[in-house]
Every structure is written in C-alpha cells, then in structure tokens.
Amino acid sequence: AVGCAAWCPGARQQGMGAEQSCCSGGDVRPQSSTLELETSQEGTPREPLPSDPSKGFDRSDFDVVKRDANDATPPSTGPPPSQSSGASRAVPDTVDNAKEKEGEKPSEAALEPVQEGAPEQERPPAETPPQADIGAGQDRSQELFDRAQKLLDDYQVLEAVSALKELPTDKVQEFPDCEKLDDLLRLYSRVGKFCLKTSNTPKLKQGKSVVQRMVGRFSRRASTISEDPTGPWVRAYESSSNGEVDAFLEFFWEGGAKSGWLKLVTYMETPLADAVLPAHEGDTWMDWNTLAVENPTEFGKPRHPLKMKRQLKTKVTVMWKDWFKNESSFLISRYKNEEYGFFVEHIKSLGDDDPDLQPVPKGFTRMETAAYNLWLPTTTKDGKGDACVLVQVSKLDIGVSVPAFLLKQIGKAIAPGIIKSFRDSAKFSLPGSGTQYAKFRQKREADKEGLYSSLDRVQAVGKSKLPGKAGGRVCAERLPDSSIFELP
C-alpha cells in the first residue's frame, strides 16, 4: 500500500491514506510519470511531492514554495496554471528532485519546457516487479497432460511416460489415466522380466519420479503371481552354425504341474520389420502357419497396430486325425522402445468378463494363451546386413502332469519345426522368397499403418546401442541385460 501511494499522488487529495490507495488492485504502475505543479506569479515552482512516502502526505506539502538559498522573499500564492501568464515549466519528478537537493544536476528531459496548453509529456511506465506466472504454469501442465493422453490413446506408452516426466512429482498424480498407464507399464515390465532371465524388476534411473510409484505398485503385484517362470530353465534343444549357437528351446516346469513355460530364442537373418510382418498381417497366416485352421479374426475396437484383439483357431493333426482343436481369444499389446531400440509384444487371453470375448466355436476347446515376445535388432554374422533375434516366452497348458524327461523329448521333437517356421516366414517379403514374395512385399512397401517404417527406425537404434548392453554383438547366446527396460 505504501508503494501504491507513492505512485498515486491523487490518493490523498481524494481523502485516501497510504493503506487505501486508488490502486488497491495491486498495480504499481504510475498513472502519470511527470507532475506539473502550481507556480507563483513570479514563476517560482512549488515543491513537488515528498520523495519519501513513509512521511505521508499533508496539505502543507502543497503550500511550500521552493526558496533560493539567498532569497528571503516570503512565499506567495499565485494563480492556478490555467490563469497564469507565460509558459509553465514541468517540475522534475521525485527522483530528479532528490538529485537536485543533493547537488546533482537533474536530467535534461525533466527540465525540458513545454508550451502552454500542450499535452503533458510522458515517460515510458516504470517496470513492474516480476511476478510468478501461475497461469503459464497451469497451461504448461495441461499441455503436457494433453500430450501424454494423446500418446496413451495411441498406445505409445513409453512416449507418454516421457511427456509426464517433465512435470513435478505432485502434478503427475493429477494425470487422469494413471491407472491405465500403470497397467500397460506392468505388462511391459513382465516381458523384460521373463525374456531376459531375471526375476528382479528392472531398476529405474534415479530422478524418474514420474513413474516410480507406478512401477513400485505393479512390481509388488507381479511378485505375488506364483505362475511366473522364476525357477531354473532346462534346455531341451539348441542348434549352431559357424561355431555360434543361433537358436535354442528351454522350459520351466515344476514337478507334477499340468502347465509350464517354454522359452524359444532364435536368430533370423532378416530385418526386424520383415520378421514381424507375417504375424502382424492377419490375412496371411494360412500362407505360413501350419497349425491355423483359418486366418485369425479381429474384433472389438478398430484395429490399431499396437493394440488389437484376435481370435485364433488351431488344430494338431496326427495320422490324418485331428487330435487337438483349440480356440483362443486374446489381446496383443505392443511397445516400441526407441531409446535402446527394441520391440515388445505382450499376448494374453481375454478374461471371462471382457465384453468383447468371442464364443467358443463348436468342436473346439478354449485354450488359455500367455506369450511374451522380445524382438532385438542386430546385424548379420559378418556385420554387413540387418538381422534380429526373437526371444519368446509362452505358457503351455496341456491339462495333464508330464515328467521332465518327457518334456525334454517333446522339446527336441517340436523345436526344429517351430524355428524353421519363424525363419522361413520372416523372409517372405525379401527377394528370393519364391511365390510369396510379391504378396508380402506389397504389404511391406504399402505400410498402411506406419508400423514397418517405425520398426526400421528401431532397427537402426538397436543395432547401434544394444551391443553396449550385451557385451558385444547381440545373438541367441548373448542378450542385453534388463537395464534396457529402464523407463525413459
């Protein structure tokens, strides 16, 4: 209020004290930067307002006439400016007047004469003290919320996390879809947990408080699931070429259990995008999958390259007889990590309460599905071309207890065919793949959903950065550590 009164000389004239300034709204800018006071008939200017507002304003302040040190003439009262003859002079403002009292020369601009009747000269308004821009901070938070929500709606989960990390910790709690983000990050973390041979949740970088609370919640939930494959993996099959193991099959099966986990790791001399293409294009399964009864059907929300629901019917034929006819309705969730360069797929059966769950076709048995795919870009063995490594962990439920030695024999029998199926289908969009080439290459080049071009970018990043996390070129026996799953 004192500062406001200092800028508002009219406040006292209107009967207001310093605490009741006419600028009570808080604006401390001057209404006029130059004050023109009355002059005496002799042309002697009156004293300007006191420079120290703490002394207050008294009527006598306006009646004091400035005297010369050698002038003993008593003060005189002259007519108001509108009745005086001759030119009036603009009196220096309080700062220049204070300088004059101290013996310094006032600024020339303050002493510049003005013509009678001319408008009062104005200086640029004084700068106001800086104030916190609360509105801008709120706008920034809302902007980041909107960006994160848009990315999350487009299933770009890691990108949404990157947007939220720019917010203060207390603001992140206000993000409307925290629970949805939590669930998606939990699935993402499980893939790293299962595929990279670790029972520990990947650690987060210090300072990433944006999602630490979320990860802490889903880590505790994940650790309570007894079906997690945390025990020792038993190798049932492996193949080598040029002295390097390029594929193997392992299983984790507790004694007496009716279900367990299989892990397949295979190296493919094809770029990541070409390897993903056959399974992604739902209308091509009958061209490569020997177990599919028909191409999978999609249902639920409109198809999205990173999120889709499918129903798949399969059968196993032995001696011209169909022994196992199974159906599975599942959700595919995908994640592109462009910081280290890899691609993640989480495939899980829909729950009975899912509104989109499809009925079981006649003659088929519903089979629970749980699979985790980790696609790692790498280079060919000579380092000249693009390649990739697939790590697939899947749950197998056969309904009966199977001894470990029998599982090993089964693994040896089925592994070569599974590996060959992956490698052959991955080459369909590459030259030299035979009759399938034209159909698959057309889909690769059309790239209607933009997935393949984004995987090309992942390939470029991965083959450059992943070797530093694997201790050398990525291959079936040399995988990166779980730190690649650190949230951005």
C-alpha positions in Angstrom: 0.0 0.0 0.0 2.9 2.4 0.7 4.3 1.7 -2.7 0.9 2.2 -4.3 0.5 5.6 -2.5 3.9 6.7 -3.7 2.8 6.3 -7.3 -0.7 7.8 -6.7 -0.5 11.5 -5.7 -4.2 11.9 -6.2 -4.9 9.4 -3.4 -4.5 11.9 -0.6 -6.5 14.6 -2.5 -9.3 12.1 -2.7 -9.2 11.5 1.1 -7.4 8.2 0.9 -4.4 7.2 3.1 -1.5 5.1 2.0 -3.3 2.0 3.0 -6.3 3.0 0.8 -4.6 3.9 -2.4 -6.6 4.4 -5.6 -4.5 1.5 -6.9 -5.7 -1.0 -4.4 -5.8 -3.6 -7.1 -2.1 -4.2 -6.8 -1.0 -2.5 -10.0 2.1 -0.4 -9.0 2.5 1.3 -12.4 2.2 5.2 -12.4 -0.8 7.0 -13.7 1.5 9.8 -14.9 5.2 9.9 -14.7 5.5 13.7 -14.8 3.8 16.0 -12.3 3.0 19.6 -13.2 2.6 21.7 -10.1 1.4 25.2 -9.5 3.7 28.2 -10.0 3.7 31.5 -8.3 3.2 34.8 -10.1 7.0 35.2 -10.1 7.3 31.9 -11.9 8.8 30.1 -8.9 7.8 26.4 -9.0 6.2 24.8 -6.0 7.9 21.9 -4.2 7.0 18.5 -5.6 5.5 15.7 -3.5 7.9 14.4 -0.9 10.1 11.6 -2.2 9.7 9.6 1.0 6.1 8.2 1.0 6.6 6.9 4.6 6.2 10.5 5.8 2.7 10.6 4.5 1.0 13.5 2.6 0.0 16.7 4.4 -1.8 19.7 2.8 1.1 21.8 3.8 3.2 19.9 1.3 1.3 21.6 -1.4 1.8 25.1 0.1 5.5 25.1 0.4 7.3 27.2 -2.1 10.8 26.4 -3.0 13.2 29.1 -1.9 16.5 30.1 -3.2 19.3 30.0 -0.6 19.8 33.7 -0.9 16.1 34.7 -1.4 14.4 36.0 1.7 11.1 36.7 0.0 8.2 35.1 1.8 6.2 32.5 -0.1 3.5 33.8 -2.3 0.5 32.2 -3.7 0.0 32.5 -7.5 -3.0 31.8 -9.7 -3.6 28.3 -10.9 -1.8 27.3 -14.1 -4.9 28.0 -16.2 -4.8 31.6 -15.1 -1.1 32.4 -15.1 0.6 34.1 -18.0 3.6 32.9 -19.8 5.0 29.4 -20.1 5.0 27.0 -17.3 7.8 24.6 -16.6 7.5 20.9 -15.9 8.9 20.3 -12.4 11.4 17.4 -12.1 9.9 14.2 -10.7 10.7 13.0 -7.2 13.9 11.2 -8.3 15.4 14.1 -10.2 14.2 16.5 -7.5 16.0 14.4 -4.9 19.1 14.6 -7.1 18.8 18.4 -7.2 18.6 18.6 -3.4 21.8 16.6 -3.2 23.6 18.9 -5.5 23.4 16.8 -8.6 22.1 18.1 -11.9 18.6 16.9 -12.8 18.1 15.1 -16.1 17.6 17.4 -19.1 14.4 15.6 -20.1 12.8 16.6 -16.8 13.7 20.3 -17.3 12.6 20.5 -20.9 10.0 23.3 -21.3 6.6 22.7 -22.7 4.3 25.1 -24.4 1.2 26.4 -22.6 -1.8 24.2 -23.4 0.4 21.4 -24.8 -0.3 17.9 -23.6 1.8 16.7 -20.7 4.9 14.8 -21.7 5.0 11.2 -20.6 7.9 8.8 -19.9 7.6 5.1 -20.5 5.9 3.5 -17.5 8.2 2.1 -14.9 8.8 -1.6 -14.9 6.7 -3.6 -12.5 8.4 -6.1 -10.2 8.5 -9.7 -11.7 5.6 -11.8 -10.5 5.1 -15.6 -10.6 3.2 -16.5 -13.8 0.8 -19.0 -12.2 -1.4 -19.2 -15.3 1.5 -20.1 -17.5 2.5 -23.0 -15.2 -1.1 -24.3 -15.3 -1.2 -24.0 -19.0 2.1 -26.0 -19.2 0.8 -28.7 -17.0 -2.4 -29.0 -19.1 -0.3 -29.1 -22.3 1.7 -32.0 -21.0 -1.4 -33.8 -19.8 -3.0 -33.4 -23.2 0.1 -34.6 -25.0 0.5 -37.7 -22.7 -3.2 -38.5 -23.0 -3.0 -38.3 -26.8 0.1 -40.6 -26.9 -1.6 -43.0 -24.4 -4.7 -43.1 -26.5 -2.5 -44.0 -29.5 -0.9 -46.8 -27.3 2.5 -45.1 -27.4 3.1 -45.8 -23.7 6.8 -45.1 -23.4 6.3 -41.8 -25.2 3.5 -40.8 -22.8 5.9 -41.5 -19.9 8.5 -39.2 -21.4 5.9 -36.4 -21.6 4.8 -36.8 -18.0 8.4 -36.9 -16.6 8.6 -33.2 -17.4 6.0 -32.5 -14.7 6.7 -32.1 -11.0 6.0 -35.1 -8.8 2.9 -33.7 -7.2 1.4 -32.8 -10.6 1.8 -36.3 -12.1 -0.8 -37.6 -9.6 -3.4 -35.4 -11.3 -3.0 -37.3 -14.7 -6.4 -38.7 -15.3 -5.3 -42.1 -16.8 -2.6 -43.0 -14.2 -4.3 -46.4 -13.6 -4.3 -47.3 -17.3 -0.7 -46.3 -17.7 0.2 -48.3 -14.7 -1.4 -51.5 -16.2 0.3 -51.1 -19.5 3.7 -50.5 -17.9 3.2 -53.6 -15.8 2.8 -55.7 -18.9 5.8 -54.1 -20.5 8.0 -54.9 -17.4 6.9 -58.5 -17.3 8.2 -59.1 -20.8 11.7 -57.9 -19.7 11.4 -59.9 -16.6 10.6 -63.2 -18.4 12.6 -62.8 -21.6 15.9 -61.7 -20.1 16.4 -64.4 -17.4 15.8 -62.2 -14.4 13.3 -62.5 -11.5 14.0 -58.9 -10.5 12.0 -56.0 -11.7 14.2 -53.7 -13.9 15.6 -50.8 -11.9 14.7 -47.2 -12.7 17.1 -44.3 -13.3 17.3 -42.0 -10.3 15.2 -38.9 -10.6 12.5 -40.5 -12.7 9.8 -39.9 -10.1 7.2 -39.6 -12.8 6.6 -43.4 -12.8 8.5 -44.8 -9.9 5.3 -45.0 -7.8 3.5 -46.8 -10.6 6.3 -49.3 -11.2 6.5 -49.9 -7.4 2.9 -50.8 -7.4 2.9 -53.2 -10.3 6.2 -54.8 -9.2 4.7 -55.8 -5.9 1.7 -57.3 -7.7 3.8 -59.2 -10.2 6.0 -60.7 -7.5 2.9 -62.4 -5.9 2.0 -64.3 -9.1 3.1 -67.9 -8.5 2.9 -68.8 -12.2 5.9 -66.6 -13.0 8.8 -68.6 -14.6 11.4 -67.8 -11.9 13.0 -71.2 -11.5 15.8 -72.8 -13.4 15.3 -73.1 -17.2 16.1 -76.5 -18.6 17.5 -76.6 -22.2 15.8 -79.1 -24.4 17.2 -78.2 -27.8 19.8 -76.0 -29.4 21.3 -75.5 -32.9 24.5 -73.9 -34.0 26.2 -72.6 -37.2 29.8 -71.4 -37.7 30.5 -72.1 -34.1 27.7 -69.9 -32.7 24.5 -71.0 -31.1 21.8 -69.5 -33.2 18.7 -71.0 -31.6 17.6 -72.9 -28.5 14.5 -74.1 -26.6 14.2 -74.2 -22.8 11.4 -74.9 -20.4 10.4 -74.2 -16.9 8.1 -76.9 -15.4 7.6 -77.7 -11.8 7.3 -81.3 -10.8 3.8 -82.7 -11.1 2.5 -79.5 -12.8 0.0 -79.6 -15.6 1.2 -76.3 -17.1 4.6 -74.6 -17.5 6.6 -72.2 -19.6 8.6 -72.5 -22.8 11.3 -70.2 -24.0 12.4 -70.1 -27.6 15.3 -67.9 -28.7 16.1 -67.8 -32.4 18.4 -65.7 -34.6 17.0 -64.6 -38.0 19.0 -63.0 -40.9 16.2 -60.7 -41.7 15.4 -57.1 -40.6 13.0 -56.6 -37.7 10.2 -55.2 -39.7 10.2 -58.1 -42.2 10.2 -60.6 -39.4 7.2 -59.1 -37.7 5.2 -58.7 -40.9 3.7 -62.2 -41.3 2.1 -62.4 -37.9 1.0 -58.8 -38.0 -0.9 -59.1 -41.3 -3.9 -61.1 -40.2 -4.8 -62.2 -43.7 -1.6 -64.1 -44.4 -1.5 -66.7 -41.6 -2.7 -69.6 -43.8 0.4 -68.9 -46.0 2.9 -69.8 -43.3 1.2 -71.2 -40.1 0.7 -74.9 -40.3 -1.5 -75.1 -37.2 -4.0 -72.4 -38.1 -7.4 -73.6 -39.3 -8.1 -70.2 -40.8 -6.7 -66.7 -40.7 -7.3 -65.1 -37.3 -10.4 -62.8 -36.9 -10.2 -59.4 -35.2 -12.9 -57.9 -33.0 -13.5 -55.2 -30.5 -12.3 -51.7 -31.1 -11.0 -50.7 -34.6 -7.6 -52.3 -35.4 -4.6 -50.4 -34.2 -1.0 -51.6 -35.0 0.0 -51.5 -31.3 -3.3 -52.9 -29.8 -5.7 -55.4 -31.2 -7.9 -58.3 -30.1 -7.9 -61.6 -32.1 -9.5 -65.0 -32.1 -7.4 -67.9 -33.5 -8.4 -71.4 -34.1 -5.8 -74.2 -34.4 -5.6 -77.9 -34.6 -3.0 -80.6 -34.4 -3.3 -83.4 -36.9 -1.6 -86.8 -36.3 -2.1 -89.8 -38.6 -4.8 -87.9 -40.6 -6.8 -87.3 -37.5 -7.4 -84.0 -35.7 -6.4 -84.7 -32.1 -6.4 -81.2 -30.6 -8.7 -78.4 -31.8 -8.3 -75.3 -29.8 -9.6 -71.7 -29.8 -8.0 -68.7 -28.2 -9.3 -65.1 -27.9 -6.5 -62.8 -26.8 -5.3 -59.2 -26.6 -2.0 -58.1 -28.2 -0.2 -55.1 -26.6 2.9 -53.7 -28.3 5.6 -51.3 -27.3 8.4 -49.6 -29.3 11.4 -48.6 -27.3 13.3 -46.1 -29.5 15.8 -45.2 -26.7 17.7 -48.5 -26.9 16.0 -49.9 -30.0 13.8 -53.0 -29.5 10.2 -54.1 -29.9 7.9 -55.8 -27.3 4.7 -57.9 -27.7 2.5 -59.0 -24.8 -0.2 -61.5 -25.7 -2.7 -62.5 -23.1 -6.1 -64.3 -23.2 -9.1 -62.2 -22.5 -10.9 -62.6 -19.2 -14.4 -64.0 -18.9 -15.6 -60.6 -18.0 -14.3 -58.9 -21.2 -17.3 -57.5 -23.2 -15.7 -58.4 -26.5 -15.0 -62.1 -25.6 -15.9 -64.3 -28.6 -17.9 -67.6 -28.1 -16.1 -70.9 -28.5 -16.8 -72.5 -31.9 -18.4 -75.8 -31.9 -16.0 -78.7 -31.7 -13.2 -76.5 -30.3 -11.8 -76.1 -26.7 -10.8 -72.8 -25.3 -7.1 -72.6 -24.6 -5.5 -70.0 -22.3 -2.8 -68.0 -24.0 0.1 -66.1 -22.5 3.1 -65.1 -24.5 5.8 -62.5 -24.3 7.9 -61.6 -27.4 11.0 -59.5 -27.3 12.4 -58.5 -30.7 16.1 -57.4 -30.6 17.7 -55.8 -33.7 21.2 -56.9 -34.5 23.5 -57.4 -37.5 24.4 -60.5 -39.6 27.3 -62.5 -38.5 29.6 -60.7 -41.0 28.3 -57.4 -39.7 27.2 -56.2 -43.2 23.4 -56.7 -43.0 20.4 -56.2 -40.7 19.1 -59.1 -38.6 17.2 -59.7 -35.5 16.8 -62.1 -32.5 13.4 -63.2 -31.2 13.0 -64.2 -27.5 9.6 -65.8 -27.0 8.3 -67.0 -23.6 4.9 -68.7 -23.7 2.7 -70.6 -21.3 1.8 -74.1 -22.2 -1.2 -75.8 -20.5 -1.7 -79.4 -21.5 -4.1 -80.4 -18.8 -2.1 -83.4 -17.5 1.0 -83.9 -15.4 4.1 -84.6 -17.6 7.5 -85.8 -16.3 10.5 -83.6 -17.0 12.3 -86.2 -19.1 9.3 -86.5 -21.4 9.1 -82.7 -21.8 12.7 -82.7 -23.0 12.0 -85.3 -25.6 8.9 -83.3 -26.8 11.0 -80.2 -26.9 13.6 -81.8 -29.2 10.9 -83.0 -31.4 8.9 -79.8 -31.9 11.7 -77.1 -31.7 13.2 -77.6 -35.2 9.9 -77.1 -36.9 8.9 -74.0 -34.9 12.3 -72.4 -35.6 12.1 -73.1 -39.3 8.6 -71.7 -39.4 9.7 -68.4 -37.9 12.8 -68.1 -40.2 11.0 -69.0 -43.4 8.1 -66.6 -42.8 10.4 -63.8 -41.9 11.9 -63.9 -45.4 8.6 -63.8 -47.3 8.9 -60.0 -48.0 12.6 -60.3 -49.2 13.8 -61.1 -52.7 14.2 -64.8 -53.4 11.4 -66.0 -51.2 9.5 -67.6 -54.1 5.8 -67.3 -54.8 5.1 -65.5 -51.5 7.4 -62.5 -52.3 5.0 -60.3 -54.4 2.2 -60.5 -51.9 4.2 -59.8 -48.8 6.5 -57.2 -50.4 3.4 -55.2 -51.4 2.3 -55.1 -47.8 5.8 -54.1 -46.6 6.0 -51.2 -49.1 2.4 -50.0 -48.6 2.9 -49.8 -44.8 -0.6 -48.5 -44.4 -0.3 -48.2 -40.6 3.2 -46.9 -40.4 4.4 -49.8 -38.3 7.2 -51.0 -40.6 8.8 -47.7 -41.1 8.8 -47.2 -37.3 10.4 -50.6 -36.9 13.1 -49.6 -39.4 14.0 -46.7 -37.0 14.0 -49.2 -34.1 16.4 -51.4 -36.1 18.8 -48.5 -36.7 18.9 -47.6 -33.0 19.1 -51.2 -31.7 22.0 -52.4 -33.7 23.9 -49.4 -32.6 23.1 -49.3 -28.9 22.2 -52.9 -27.8 25.8 -54.3 -28.2 26.8 -52.0 -25.4 24.2 -53.6 -23.1 25.1 -57.2 -24.3 28.8 -57.0 -24.2 29.1 -57.4 -27.9 27.0 -58.2 -31.0 23.5 -59.4 -29.9 22.9 -63.1 -30.7 21.0 -66.0 -29.3 23.5 -66.7 -26.5 24.4 -63.0 -26.0 21.4 -61.0 -24.9 21.4 -57.5 -23.4 20.8 -57.1 -19.7 17.5 -56.0 -18.2 18.6 -52.4 -17.8 17.2 -51.7 -21.4 13.8 -51.9 -19.8 14.5 -48.8 -17.6 11.8 -46.3 -18.2 12.8 -43.3 -20.2 
